[in-house]
Amino acid sequence: METNALTAPKNSSLNTSSNILNSSQKPQRIFRFGSFEPDISSDSSSEYIPNSSFFQNSIGAAVTLAKSPFTAFFGLAAAVLYYIYSNTLSLLNIEARDSSKHKPKDKPTKSPSPFNLFEMEKLDLAVIATIIVGATTFLFRKFIFGNHILRTNSIPTINIQAAPKIAQHSYDPQRDLSFKMFQNNQNVVLIYGSQTGTAEDLAKRFARELHLDFNAQVLIVDPELYDLESLSKISPDHIAVFLVSTTGEGEPTDNMAKWYEALIGEDIFTADFSDLELPSFVDPTEESDFSGDYEFDTELPLANLNFSIFGLGNSTYEHFNLPTKQLTKRLRSLGAKLVGPVGLGDDDVNIDDDFEKWTGAAAPLIAKFVSSSSTGIDSSPNKYEPSFIVKELDILPIDASIGSVRPEILENASSINISHVDSKHPWYCLPLNSKVLTHTSSERRIIHLELDLDNINLPYTTGDHVALFPTNYETQVRLLLNVLNLDGSKPISLSFSPNASDNKPFPHSISSYSSMLRHYLDITLPVPKDSIKHVLLPYARSEPAKAFLKKLIDDKDYYKNIILTPVMSPGELIQNIHTIEKKEAVSDDLKFNFTFSALIDLLPRISPRYYSISSSNLESPNKISITAVVLNYKTPNNINRYGIATNYINAIHDTLSNPDTNSDIIFTSDKLSYCLKDTRKHSSNNFAIPIYIRKSTFRLPSDPSVPIVMVGPGTGIAPFRGFIRERFYQAKNSIPVGPTVLFFGNRNESKDFLYKDELLESFAALSSSNKNSKVITAFSRDQKEKIYVQDRMTEHSALIWDLINNQNGHFYICGDGKTMSKDVIATLKRIAQNEGKLDETRASSWFTTLKNTNRYAEDVWA
Ligand SMILES: Cc1cc2nc3c(=O)[nH]c(=O)nc-3n(C[C@H](O)[C@H](O)[C@H](O)COP(=O)(O)O)c2cc1C
């Protein structure tokens, strides 16, 4: 993660719905006469016809009723009663019917006797036979029809009325994932919740593995694009695999939020799941199969759903993998059957390792469900085929300057819908100005960048986050063009291949090789082992190349030394294969011949990076600012590596500071080259930086007179710069502003005092109206003994206690969540013990009350 790519604070992404489906409610039974029912048991070539007409509805109703247990029960009862009734009549010598309609008058009447079928009327026989056959069919339906029939009858949908926000649409087959699976003849659906792209990439990779190694047909689903209720219609022979990331403070990702809200409800932290049967959360390496401990209850809305689940989280956060745990419990309580272990991936260690362990245990079980088998590289039943077909076009080459902007901007600039700016529809804004906040002699370079919202008035609130899609630097772009022997300016078109496993389109179908590599693909992340196996290995034709790649796949330490430790980029890996083949004098016809379409499968998409907005919407509604430290580091074997997004921000700064340079290529202070020419053009058609705003709940108190204490060392100052600008602006406009205290820390005062001048100016004004307003600094390396913000807090214990406890102030932390925020919380609790004379337990509950009353908020990153 880039430095200062931040968390959204508690509850930021969840809109609330008062009418939720909670665990204590019995799910309502809803018959779906107007809904669409694929017959999964039928031939895939048969049509999937919506039964929405009156006729179809009536048939649907009749079929549903005929299949219901009540009908079967009453049918049997009616047959028995009819039989008793007929025989009672015969004993009393009374005709059961008005026989005059059926029999000739002159024929003597015979009374029917028990079991004498031949003496019964044909119609009676037909009715009884139908009822008995119907009832018997229902009772033995499992043996007769297998499981298929179950899914089309008594399974109520999830009660969408209980979640009004997701029920605001009419049925759309394009949003029905069971329909999509039926159409494509797929038996596994991979549903991912992803904020910064990791789960999305794992979904793409796992789909490939399930297809190539286990012969599964997999649909990848972004839940934002599908309706939750279609989950209940997945065939019981199929399986849904959830890959669920955690964001903010234990929250679901934006693309999962609506499903989550409908399933879990608004109160994600206090929802009571104690009455539910809990799955054990296990080490995925242990062999376990949860499928056996489960009772099939057809009354529950998700009774037909089989699911596996892997969570992505980070154990340094308080709510580790919370959405995954809650979702697992909830799905089970709705009747879904858990297959395989629950995986809880930990980004603090290595999420790829956790995922590999989990897939090792889960993939065979998932495969069992879709009745396939086979493992191993050489016995793959399916051959790898790239998802995209790339065609070179015979039109004029796309020159370097056009390639510097995302292609969709040039065509769609005027049609971008401002009311709908989000991760799938970013807004392209211009950089306004920038400055370096640290001294040239500082070990770190921290940039302040202002982005222009003037054209659109994109609404934001002080404390929100801005997400930014970076552009890759040229060194890696050109390396890839070079190793694939491609002309970067060549225009290309992209289309899905018939068996595409990746189903996410790019924003524009016509591009150039360069612009694909600059704007859409992450070209710096090391290639994971499974991608080496599934995508690179099939292109190895020479023995040395095969041996090298197989060793990377099979030998953990070798992979670590060659790929992970030096953080080897995909371009460097391909270059290495070429070098090995050259050394071994491999003949041309056997040389590794990797294609651009396969490269698209090999690489994750470029994901947005989140930054706390460091401006105030009161003071500057038409521009937002970012405060970012440029991330450069050396690997243990002394190779320079560069963070994509922060170096991009640095490049924008360098571009803005050299307005007269006319070159397409910009060299940054770190000698990285970028193609950013159009970022300098302030014309309405040449927007440059794709962004969107992510709402947060990291907010100033609504009453400006309420005291605030902020702790934000390093770039943790970002949102507080916005808070302080806001209070300064209010003070200048004669609005009474309460005590405002900032604890700021960094290495050296002379080099790293971020925003020094404006902070001193703001606090001069703020302290003139309230003597308690002040900035308190901790420069760790300006003296022999290191001093940190928490040491300064201890020195100012009385002030903090007075403002927070006695004057009901608000306390905020922003910055490193691994150690700093934990130390600051511990210090705050100690202050409560010392100043408030509370014992340890009471100090802890004092802090909990602070949190529960929304007077404590944190915006931290791990
Ligand atoms: C802004 C942010 C907030 C996070 N909050 C949590 C959290 O509260 N609990 C947790 O277990 N992990 C948390 N994580 C860790 C992520 O879940 C983990 O890094 C995951 O791999 C991200 O997946 P994604 O890229 O698919 O969104 C957070 C990560 C980020 C970037």
The ligand as an SDF file (V2000), in Angstrom:
LIG
                    3D

 31 33  0  0  0  0  0  0  0  0999 V2000
   -8.2940    1.5580    4.0310 C   0  0  0  0  0  0  0  0  0  0  0  0
   -8.1230    0.1830    4.5820 C   0  0  0  0  0  0  0  0  0  0  0  0
   -8.8080   -0.2140    5.7290 C   0  0  0  0  0  0  0  0  0  0  0  0
   -8.6890   -1.5230    6.2320 C   0  0  0  0  0  0  0  0  0  0  0  0
   -9.3860   -1.9200    7.3500 N   0  0  0  0  0  0  0  0  0  0  0  0
   -9.2960   -3.2060    7.7820 C   0  0  0  0  0  0  0  0  0  0  0  0
  -10.0280   -3.6680    8.9260 C   0  0  0  0  0  0  0  0  0  0  0  0
  -10.7380   -2.9360    9.5880 O   0  0  0  0  0  0  0  0  0  0  0  0
   -9.9020   -4.9720    9.2880 N   0  0  0  0  0  0  0  0  0  0  0  0
   -9.1100   -5.8560    8.6060 C   0  0  0  0  0  0  0  0  0  0  0  0
   -9.0580   -7.0280    8.9710 O   0  0  0  0  0  0  0  0  0  0  0  0
   -8.3970   -5.4360    7.5170 N   0  0  0  0  0  0  0  0  0  0  0  0
   -8.4690   -4.1600    7.0910 C   0  0  0  0  0  0  0  0  0  0  0  0
   -7.7520   -3.7370    5.9890 N   0  0  0  0  0  0  0  0  0  0  0  0
   -6.8690   -4.6890    5.2970 C   0  0  0  0  0  0  0  0  0  0  0  0
   -7.4760   -5.1580    3.9650 C   0  0  0  0  0  0  0  0  0  0  0  0
   -8.6650   -5.8680    4.1540 O   0  0  0  0  0  0  0  0  0  0  0  0
   -6.4780   -6.0270    3.2380 C   0  0  0  0  0  0  0  0  0  0  0  0
   -5.3380   -5.2460    2.9830 O   0  0  0  0  0  0  0  0  0  0  0  0
   -7.0030   -6.5740    1.9360 C   0  0  0  0  0  0  0  0  0  0  0  0
   -6.0090   -7.3680    1.3430 O   0  0  0  0  0  0  0  0  0  0  0  0
   -7.4120   -5.4870    0.9470 C   0  0  0  0  0  0  0  0  0  0  0  0
   -8.0900   -6.1180   -0.1130 O   0  0  0  0  0  0  0  0  0  0  0  0
   -8.6360   -5.2980   -1.3920 P   0  0  0  0  0  0  0  0  0  0  0  0
   -7.4220   -4.7890   -2.1030 O   0  0  0  0  0  0  0  0  0  0  0  0
   -9.3480   -6.3510   -2.2020 O   0  0  0  0  0  0  0  0  0  0  0  0
   -9.5410   -4.2340   -0.9400 O   0  0  0  0  0  0  0  0  0  0  0  0
   -7.8490   -2.4270    5.5400 C   0  0  0  0  0  0  0  0  0  0  0  0
   -7.1290   -1.9920    4.4130 C   0  0  0  0  0  0  0  0  0  0  0  0
   -7.2700   -0.7090    3.9300 C   0  0  0  0  0  0  0  0  0  0  0  0
   -6.5000   -0.2670    2.7050 C   0  0  0  0  0  0  0  0  0  0  0  0
  1  2  1  0
  2  3  1  0
  2 30  2  0
  3  4  2  0
  4  5  1  0
  4 28  1  0
  5  6  2  0
  6  7  1  0
  6 13  1  0
  7  8  2  0
  7  9  1  0
  9 10  1  0
 10 11  2  0
 10 12  1  0
 12 13  2  0
 13 14  1  0
 14 15  1  0
 14 28  1  0
 15 16  1  0
 16 17  1  0
 16 18  1  0
 18 19  1  0
 18 20  1  0
 20 21  1  0
 20 22  1  0
 22 23  1  0
 23 24  1  0
 24 25  2  0
 24 26  1  0
 24 27  1  0
 28 29  2  0
 29 30  1  0
 30 31  1  0
M  END
$$$$
